Amino acid sequence: MTQTTIFRIITTLGLLGTFLYKLVTDTSSIYLSIIQVIFLVMLWVVLVVDRYKNTRSKSYLKWDLILVGVSAVLLIAIIALFR
């Protein structure tokens, strides 16, 4: 297994764990939502790095990282809005 595969598994399990904890305990903590966004952004970055390793295209890397950054800011803004 490569490092990206291991990291992808860890972030997916972390995201799933926080989701299940939120579902089981029926809590809506802002901190738990922020942790979920952090795990999701980490997963996206791992996927971007994995894609870069396969394509070696810096233009794809640049646009993918911009997309991840914009999506992260939007998710944080949505969480702050519905708080």
N, CA, C and O atoms as a printed pandas DataFrame, in Angstrom:
     atom_number atom_name residue_name chain_id  residue_number  x_coord  y_coord  z_coord
0              1         N          MET        A               1    0.840   -1.187    0.000
1              2        CA          MET        A               1    0.000    0.000    0.000
2              3         C          MET        A               1    0.881    1.244    0.000
3              4         O          MET        A               1    1.920    1.301    0.658
4              5         N          THR        A               2    0.436    2.220   -0.749
5              6        CA          THR        A               2    1.188    3.468   -0.777
6              7         C          THR        A               2    0.726    4.378    0.363
7              8         O          THR        A               2   -0.276    4.108    1.026
8              9         N          GLN        A               3    1.476    5.455    0.573
9             10        CA          GLN        A               3    1.130    6.386    1.638
10            11         C          GLN        A               3   -0.199    7.077    1.363
11            12         O          GLN        A               3   -0.964    7.328    2.294
12            13         N          THR        A               4   -0.488    7.389    0.100
13            14        CA          THR        A               4   -1.750    8.053   -0.207
14            15         C          THR        A               4   -2.937    7.142    0.062
15            16         O          THR        A               4   -3.987    7.607    0.506
16            17         N          THR        A               5   -2.784    5.855   -0.201
17            18        CA          THR        A               5   -3.870    4.912    0.065
18            19         C          THR        A               5   -4.140    4.808    1.556
19            20         O          THR        A               5   -5.292    4.810    1.988
20            21         N          ILE        A               6   -3.075    4.719    2.340
21            22        CA          ILE        A               6   -3.239    4.636    3.787
22            23         C          ILE        A               6   -3.885    5.909    4.323
23            24         O          ILE        A               6   -4.797    5.848    5.148
24            25         N          PHE        A               7   -3.411    7.063    3.853
25            26        CA          PHE        A               7   -3.975    8.328    4.313
26            27         C          PHE        A               7   -5.432    8.474    3.882
27            28         O          PHE        A               7   -6.253    9.010    4.626
28            29         N          ARG        A               8   -5.751    7.995    2.677
29            30        CA          ARG        A               8   -7.136    8.045    2.202
30            31         C          ARG        A               8   -8.046    7.184    3.076
31            32         O          ARG        A               8   -9.170    7.582    3.383
32            33         N          ILE        A               9   -7.568    6.014    3.476
33            34        CA          ILE        A               9   -8.350    5.134    4.350
34            35         C          ILE        A               9   -8.552    5.778    5.716
35            36         O          ILE        A               9   -9.652    5.735    6.266
36            37         N          ILE        A              10   -7.490    6.378    6.271
37            38        CA          ILE        A              10   -7.597    7.010    7.586
38            39         C          ILE        A              10   -8.575    8.177    7.562
39            40         O          ILE        A              10   -9.410    8.300    8.459
40            41         N          THR        A              11   -8.485    9.039    6.546
41            42        CA          THR        A              11   -9.397   10.188    6.494
42            43         C          THR        A              11  -10.833    9.744    6.241
43            44         O          THR        A              11  -11.764   10.338    6.786
44            45         N          THR        A              12  -11.028    8.718    5.432
45            46        CA          THR        A              12  -12.387    8.231    5.192
46            47         C          THR        A              12  -12.991    7.657    6.467
47            48         O          THR        A              12  -14.157    7.906    6.775
48            49         N          LEU        A              13  -12.201    6.893    7.201
49            50        CA          LEU        A              13  -12.699    6.338    8.463
50            51         C          LEU        A              13  -12.951    7.439    9.496
51            52         O          LEU        A              13  -13.910    7.354   10.264
52            53         N          GLY        A              14  -12.106    8.463    9.523
53            54        CA          GLY        A              14  -12.326    9.586   10.430
54            55         C          GLY        A              14  -13.601   10.336   10.096
55            56         O          GLY        A              14  -14.364   10.701   10.990
56            57         N          LEU        A              15  -13.835   10.567    8.809
57            58        CA          LEU        A              15  -15.059   11.247    8.381
58            59         C          LEU        A              15  -16.284   10.399    8.699
59            60         O          LEU        A              15  -17.295   10.915    9.175
60            61         N          LEU        A              16  -16.193    9.110    8.438
61            62        CA          LEU        A              16  -17.304    8.208    8.748
62            63         C          LEU        A              16  -17.550    8.119   10.244
63            64         O          LEU        A              16  -18.699    8.078   10.685
64            65         N          GLY        A              17  -16.469    8.087   11.035
65            66        CA          GLY        A              17  -16.602    8.020   12.487
66            67         C          GLY        A              17  -17.286    9.245   13.065
67            68         O          GLY        A              17  -18.142    9.122   13.941
68            69         N          THR        A              18  -16.915   10.430   12.582
69            70        CA          THR        A              18  -17.565   11.636   13.093
70            71         C          THR        A              18  -19.026   11.691   12.665
71            72         O          THR        A              18  -19.885   12.154   13.414
72            73         N          PHE        A              19  -19.300   11.214   11.453
73            74        CA          PHE        A              19  -20.693   11.197   10.990
74            75         C          PHE        A              19  -21.533   10.243   11.836
75            76         O          PHE        A              19  -22.644   10.579   12.244
76            77         N          LEU        A              20  -20.993    9.050   12.096
77            78        CA          LEU        A              20  -21.729    8.078   12.917
78            79         C          LEU        A              20  -21.900    8.572   14.351
79            80         O          LEU        A              20  -22.955    8.370   14.952
80            81         N          TYR        A              21  -20.877    9.216   14.903
81            82        CA          TYR        A              21  -20.989    9.770   16.256
82            83         C          TYR        A              21  -22.079   10.833   16.308
83            84         O          TYR        A              21  -22.854   10.903   17.262
84            85         N          LYS        A              22  -22.124   11.662   15.262
85            86        CA          LYS        A              22  -23.146   12.708   15.193
86            87         C          LYS        A              22  -24.535   12.084   15.065
87            88         O          LYS        A              22  -25.499   12.587   15.643
88            89         N          LEU        A              23  -24.637   11.008   14.322
89            90        CA          LEU        A              23  -25.911   10.338   14.112
90            91         C          LEU        A              23  -26.390    9.622   15.376
91            92         O          LEU        A              23  -27.567    9.699   15.728
92            93         N          VAL        A              24  -25.483    8.930   16.051
93            94        CA          VAL        A              24  -25.850    8.142   17.224
94            95         C          VAL        A              24  -26.181    9.029   18.416
95            96         O          VAL        A              24  -27.163    8.787   19.117
96            97         N          THR        A              25  -25.365   10.058   18.649
97            98        CA          THR        A              25  -25.570   10.898   19.833
98            99         C          THR        A              25  -26.558   12.025   19.593
99           100         O          THR        A              25  -26.964   12.697   20.541
100          101         N          ASP        A              26  -26.951   12.247   18.355
101          102        CA          ASP        A              26  -27.918   13.276   17.990
102          103         C          ASP        A              26  -27.454   14.662   18.462
103          104         O          ASP        A              26  -28.232   15.422   19.038
104          105         N          THR        A              27  -26.200   14.971   18.215
105          106        CA          THR        A              27  -25.668   16.282   18.567
106          107         C          THR        A              27  -25.450   17.098   17.314
107          108         O          THR        A              27  -25.274   16.555   16.223
108          109         N          SER        A              28  -25.464   18.393   17.477
109          110        CA          SER        A              28  -25.178   19.283   16.348
110          111         C          SER        A              28  -24.185   20.337   16.801
111          112         O          SER        A              28  -24.470   21.534   16.753
112          113         N          SER        A              29  -23.031   19.892   17.237
113          114        CA          SER        A              29  -21.984   20.785   17.710
114          115         C          SER        A              29  -21.277   21.421   16.529
115          116         O          SER        A              29  -21.026   20.768   15.516
116          117         N          ILE        A              30  -20.959   22.695   16.667
117          118        CA          ILE        A              30  -20.232   23.394   15.606
118          119         C          ILE        A              30  -18.828   22.823   15.467
119          120         O          ILE        A              30  -18.284   22.767   14.364
120          121         N          TYR        A              31  -18.238   22.397   16.585
121          122        CA          TYR        A              31  -16.888   21.847   16.534
122          123         C          TYR        A              31  -16.854   20.514   15.797
123          124         O          TYR        A              31  -15.896   20.223   15.081
124          125         N          LEU        A              32  -17.875   19.719   15.968
125          126        CA          LEU        A              32  -17.958   18.448   15.259
126          127         C          LEU        A              32  -18.109   18.681   13.755
127          128         O          LEU        A              32  -17.530   17.954   12.948
128          129         N          SER        A              33  -18.886   19.694   13.388
129          130        CA          SER        A              33  -19.035   20.020   11.968
130          131         C          SER        A              33  -17.724   20.509   11.379
131          132         O          SER        A              33  -17.397   20.179   10.239
132          133         N          ILE        A              34  -16.972   21.287   12.135
133          134        CA          ILE        A              34  -15.682   21.774   11.647
134          135         C          ILE        A              34  -14.706   20.613   11.476
135          136         O          ILE        A              34  -13.943   20.585   10.510
136          137         N          ILE        A              35  -14.722   19.666   12.391
137          138        CA          ILE        A              35  -13.860   18.482   12.271
138          139         C          ILE        A              35  -14.229   17.682   11.028
139          140         O          ILE        A              35  -13.350   17.161   10.342
140          141         N          GLN        A              36  -15.526   17.582   10.733
141          142        CA          GLN        A              36  -15.947   16.872    9.526
142          143         C          GLN        A              36  -15.454   17.583    8.273
143          144         O          GLN        A              36  -15.025   16.930    7.321
144          145         N          VAL        A              37  -15.509   18.907    8.261
145          146        CA          VAL        A              37  -15.015   19.658    7.103
146          147         C          VAL        A              37  -13.506   19.464    6.955
147          148         O          VAL        A              37  -13.009   19.338    5.835
148          149         N          ILE        A              38  -12.781   19.437    8.055
149          150        CA          ILE        A              38  -11.334   19.228    7.991
150          151         C          ILE        A              38  -11.021   17.846    7.409
151          152         O          ILE        A              38  -10.142   17.718    6.557
152          153         N          PHE        A              39  -11.733   16.815    7.866
153          154        CA          PHE        A              39  -11.519   15.474    7.309
154          155         C          PHE        A              39  -11.867   15.429    5.822
155          156         O          PHE        A              39  -11.172   14.775    5.043
156          157         N          LEU        A              40  -12.932   16.116    5.425
157          158        CA          LEU        A              40  -13.331   16.126    4.021
158          159         C          LEU        A              40  -12.295   16.832    3.157
159          160         O          LEU        A              40  -11.972   16.358    2.068
160          161         N          VAL        A              41  -11.773   17.955    3.628
161          162        CA          VAL        A              41  -10.744   18.672    2.876
162          163         C          VAL        A              41   -9.470   17.843    2.791
163          164         O          VAL        A              41   -8.813   17.828    1.750
164          165         N          MET        A              42   -9.112   17.155    3.868
165          166        CA          MET        A              42   -7.942   16.280    3.824
166          167         C          MET        A              42   -8.131   15.177    2.789
167          168         O          MET        A              42   -7.199   14.841    2.058
168          169         N          LEU        A              43   -9.327   14.617    2.726
169          170        CA          LEU        A              43   -9.606   13.581    1.735
170          171         C          LEU        A              43   -9.500   14.138    0.317
171          172         O          LEU        A              43   -8.944   13.487   -0.567
172          173         N          TRP        A              44  -10.026   15.327    0.103
173          174        CA          TRP        A              44   -9.924   15.954   -1.220
174          175         C          TRP        A              44   -8.481   16.212   -1.614
175          176         O          TRP        A              44   -8.105   15.997   -2.766
176          177         N          VAL        A              45   -7.664   16.675   -0.665
177          178        CA          VAL        A              45   -6.255   16.937   -0.966
178          179         C          VAL        A              45   -5.535   15.638   -1.317
179          180         O          VAL        A              45   -4.700   15.622   -2.221
180          181         N          VAL        A              46   -5.844   14.562   -0.620
181          182        CA          VAL        A              46   -5.234   13.274   -0.946
182          183         C          VAL        A              46   -5.625   12.843   -2.355
183          184         O          VAL        A              46   -4.786   12.340   -3.103
184          185         N          LEU        A              47   -6.883   13.034   -2.721
185          186        CA          LEU        A              47   -7.313   12.670   -4.075
186          187         C          LEU        A              47   -6.631   13.530   -5.132
187          188         O          LEU        A              47   -6.290   13.040   -6.208
188          189         N          VAL        A              48   -6.428   14.821   -4.826
189          190        CA          VAL        A              48   -5.727   15.708   -5.760
190          191         C          VAL        A              48   -4.275   15.263   -5.929
191          192         O          VAL        A              48   -3.765   15.227   -7.048
192          193         N          VAL        A              49   -3.615   14.928   -4.835
193          194        CA          VAL        A              49   -2.221   14.478   -4.911
194          195         C          VAL        A              49   -2.132   13.162   -5.671
195          196         O          VAL        A              49   -1.209   12.965   -6.462
196          197         N          ASP        A              50   -3.066   12.273   -5.444
197          198        CA          ASP        A              50   -3.083   11.001   -6.159
198          199         C          ASP        A              50   -3.279   11.220   -7.656
199          200         O          ASP        A              50   -2.643   10.555   -8.474
200          201         N          ARG        A              51   -4.157   12.150   -8.010
201          202        CA          ARG        A              51   -4.369   12.461   -9.427
202          203         C          ARG        A              51   -3.117   13.072  -10.043
203          204         O          ARG        A              51   -2.774   12.781  -11.188
204          205         N          TYR        A              52   -2.429   13.933   -9.264
205          206        CA          TYR        A              52   -1.198   14.534   -9.774
206          207         C          TYR        A              52   -0.116   13.482   -9.993
207          208         O          TYR        A              52    0.643   13.559  -10.959
208          209         N          LYS        A              53   -0.046   12.495   -9.092
209          210        CA          LYS        A              53    0.949   11.435   -9.258
210          211         C          LYS        A              53    0.693   10.636  -10.527
211          212         O          LYS        A              53    1.634   10.156  -11.159
212          213         N          ASN        A              54   -0.577   10.489  -10.903
213          214        CA          ASN        A              54   -0.910    9.711  -12.098
214          215         C          ASN        A              54   -0.745   10.513  -13.376
215          216         O          ASN        A              54   -0.317    9.962  -14.390
216          217         N          THR        A              55   -1.077   11.819  -13.358
217          218        CA          THR        A              55   -1.060   12.603  -14.595
218          219         C          THR        A              55    0.186   13.457  -14.760
219          220         O          THR        A              55    0.581   13.752  -15.888
220          221         N          ARG        A              56    0.818   13.863  -13.651
221          222        CA          ARG        A              56    1.991   14.753  -13.660
222          223         C          ARG        A              56    1.695   16.081  -14.360
223          224         O          ARG        A              56    2.590   16.680  -14.956
224          225         N          SER        A              57    0.460   16.535  -14.293
225          226        CA          SER        A              57    0.064   17.779  -14.928
226          227         C          SER        A              57   -0.077   18.868  -13.860
227          228         O          SER        A              57   -0.916   18.769  -12.965
228          229         N          LYS        A              58    0.755   19.903  -13.971
229          230        CA          LYS        A              58    0.705   20.977  -12.974
230          231         C          LYS        A              58   -0.530   21.845  -13.148
231          232         O          LYS        A              58   -1.000   22.445  -12.182
232          233         N          SER        A              59   -1.061   21.924  -14.355
233          234        CA          SER        A              59   -2.271   22.731  -14.549
234          235         C          SER        A              59   -3.468   22.070  -13.863
235          236         O          SER        A              59   -4.287   22.756  -13.252
236          237         N          TYR        A              60   -3.576   20.738  -13.961
237          238        CA          TYR        A              60   -4.636   20.034  -13.229
238          239         C          TYR        A              60   -4.471   20.215  -11.718
239          240         O          TYR        A              60   -5.445   20.440  -11.000
240          241         N          LEU        A              61   -3.230   20.116  -11.248
241          242        CA          LEU        A              61   -2.958   20.278   -9.821
242          243         C          LEU        A              61   -3.386   21.660   -9.340
243          244         O          LEU        A              61   -4.015   21.792   -8.290
244          245         N          LYS        A              62   -3.044   22.682  -10.111
245          246        CA          LYS        A              62   -3.380   24.052   -9.727
246          247         C          LYS        A              62   -4.891   24.238   -9.643
247          248         O          LYS        A              62   -5.395   24.774   -8.656
248          249         N          TRP        A              63   -5.611   23.804  -10.662
249          250        CA          TRP        A              63   -7.065   23.995  -10.665
250          251         C          TRP        A              63   -7.764   23.118   -9.637
251          252         O          TRP        A              63   -8.766   23.526   -9.049
252          253         N          ASP        A              64   -7.246   21.923   -9.419
253          254        CA          ASP        A              64   -7.827   21.054   -8.384
254          255         C          ASP        A              64   -7.649   21.644   -6.992
255          256         O          ASP        A              64   -8.568   21.601   -6.174
256          257         N          LEU        A              65   -6.461   22.198   -6.719
257          258        CA          LEU        A              65   -6.235   22.814   -5.410
258          259         C          LEU        A              65   -7.074   24.070   -5.224
259          260         O          LEU        A              65   -7.538   24.341   -4.117
260          261         N          ILE        A              66   -7.277   24.839   -6.288
261          262        CA          ILE        A              66   -8.164   26.005   -6.218
262          263         C          ILE        A              66   -9.582   25.551   -5.918
263          264         O          ILE        A              66  -10.267   26.157   -5.094
264          265         N          LEU        A              67  -10.026   24.497   -6.573
265          266        CA          LEU        A              67  -11.366   23.961   -6.331
266          267         C          LEU        A              67  -11.529   23.472   -4.894
267          268         O          LEU        A              67  -12.566   23.708   -4.275
268          269         N          VAL        A              68  -10.519   22.797   -4.364
269          270        CA          VAL        A              68  -10.567   22.333   -2.979
270          271         C          VAL        A              68  -10.619   23.518   -2.020
271          272         O          VAL        A              68  -11.386   23.501   -1.057
272          273         N          GLY        A              69   -9.816   24.536   -2.272
273          274        CA          GLY        A              69   -9.806   25.714   -1.409
274          275         C          GLY        A              69  -11.129   26.458   -1.416
275          276         O          GLY        A              69  -11.629   26.847   -0.360
276          277         N          VAL        A              70  -11.694   26.657   -2.587
277          278        CA          VAL        A              70  -12.986   27.346   -2.693
278          279         C          VAL        A              70  -14.086   26.520   -2.028
279          280         O          VAL        A              70  -14.941   27.069   -1.333
280          281         N          SER        A              71  -14.067   25.225   -2.234
281          282        CA          SER        A              71  -15.075   24.361   -1.617
282          283         C          SER        A              71  -14.968   24.370   -0.094
283          284         O          SER        A              71  -15.982   24.369    0.603
284          285         N          ALA        A              72  -13.740   24.378    0.418
285          286        CA          ALA        A              72  -13.550   24.423    1.870
286          287         C          ALA        A              72  -14.073   25.727    2.456
287          288         O          ALA        A              72  -14.731   25.727    3.496
288          289         N          VAL        A              73  -13.785   26.824    1.796
289          290        CA          VAL        A              73  -14.274   28.118    2.280
290          291         C          VAL        A              73  -15.803   28.167    2.230
291          292         O          VAL        A              73  -16.434   28.686    3.150
292          293         N          LEU        A              74  -16.393   27.638    1.178
293          294        CA          LEU        A              74  -17.853   27.608    1.079
294          295         C          LEU        A              74  -18.471   26.730    2.166
295          296         O          LEU        A              74  -19.487   27.101    2.753
296          297         N          LEU        A              75  -17.875   25.577    2.439
297          298        CA          LEU        A              75  -18.398   24.707    3.493
298          299         C          LEU        A              75  -18.323   25.374    4.862
299          300         O          LEU        A              75  -19.263   25.280    5.652
300          301         N          ILE        A              76  -17.225   26.039    5.143
301          302        CA          ILE        A              76  -17.089   26.734    6.420
302          303         C          ILE        A              76  -18.081   27.885    6.514
303          304         O          ILE        A              76  -18.638   28.137    7.583
304          305         N          ALA        A              77  -18.307   28.583    5.408
305          306        CA          ALA        A              77  -19.281   29.677    5.406
306          307         C          ALA        A              77  -20.698   29.151    5.616
307          308         O          ALA        A              77  -21.488   29.773    6.326
308          309         N          ILE        A              78  -21.021   28.039    5.019
309          310        CA          ILE        A              78  -22.353   27.448    5.196
310          311         C          ILE        A              78  -22.557   27.004    6.632
311          312         O          ILE        A              78  -23.622   27.217    7.212
312          313         N          ILE        A              79  -21.520   26.380    7.209
313          314        CA          ILE        A              79  -21.623   25.959    8.612
314          315         C          ILE        A              79  -21.808   27.169    9.527
315          316         O          ILE        A              79  -22.621   27.140   10.451
316          317         N          ALA        A              80  -21.047   28.229    9.260
317          318        CA          ALA        A              80  -21.162   29.438   10.096
318          319         C          ALA        A              80  -22.519   30.100    9.910
319          320         O          ALA        A              80  -23.054   30.691   10.848
320          321         N          LEU        A              81  -23.081   30.007    8.710
321          322        CA          LEU        A              81  -24.369   30.634    8.439
322          323         C          LEU        A              81  -25.515   29.928    9.159
323          324         O          LEU        A              81  -26.422   30.579    9.677
324          325         N          PHE        A              82  -25.473   28.607    9.190
325          326        CA          PHE        A              82  -26.557   27.845    9.818
326          327         C          PHE        A              82  -26.309   27.541   11.285
327          328         O          PHE        A              82  -27.028   26.737   11.879
328          329         N          ARG        A              83  -25.329   28.155   11.863
329          330        CA          ARG        A              83  -25.017   27.927   13.276
330          331         C          ARG        A              83  -26.037   28.523   14.180
331          332         O          ARG        A              83  -25.917   28.417   15.400
